[in-house]
Amino acid sequence: MGSVWSAFLVGGLICVIGQLLMDLTAMTPAHVLSTLVVGGAVFDGLGLYEPLIKFAGAGATVPITSFGNSLVHGALSEAKSSGLIGVLSGIFEVTSAGISAAIIFGFLTALVFRPKG
C-alpha cells in the first residue's frame, strides 16, 4: 500500500493531466472525463494500473481513471471464467455498486438542494 505522499502525487498528477487537457485543447469536461476513463481502461488492459494502485493507493483508486480500470478488470476476470458472456456480466458486477451510489447520492442531493434548470 502506498504512502500519503505517493497517493497525493499520483492523484494530483491525474488531476493535472485532466486540467491540462481542458486548458490546452478544445476538449470539454465531458471529453476529458471520457479520455481519463479510457486511459484507466487502457492502463489496466496493459497490466499497468494494478502496480499503480499498489504504489499510490487512494491516489489511483479515487480519480475517474479507476472507473476505467474497474470496467476492464471486471470484464477480463469474468471472461476468463465465463467466456464471452462474462465480459458484460463482469463489467456490471464490479461497477454496479459505484454506479448505484452515484445515482442515489445524486438524487438525494437534488432533493436537498433543489437544483434549477
Steps between C-alpha positions, in 0.01 A plus 500: 500500500629841407582786729308823535761676287483251215117521507520879492749504213325244280148634566625853445675402179178344366315823584773711338471293182125559496543874560765530229271322255228756570734801494718413201252328270146562380378206708190548712482361855298206362776424249763516773291273724466245220869524416602434861263201527637355177854569619435305820352217295801489267742504793314208659493310171877540477541384860629837621216620722526237776867587572394866505231418759755311710733800485252784546199347679214751502693726264425246228165361620313826565543686166273418205775297334422230755153457347657401169730267690201339672313452172786319329608312813149361552457415133831317474460304822149382410600427140759254631240307699179546297615572146351771281183545706722563802632818340163675544416345834847583635466866408170532684602284795805708587361847434136466607556617857677820390242580234214434742659722765548783248134482397368483857721777638434718195125457552523576873714807433246623245224458760690697763632783285217532242705564184375750245473412136 
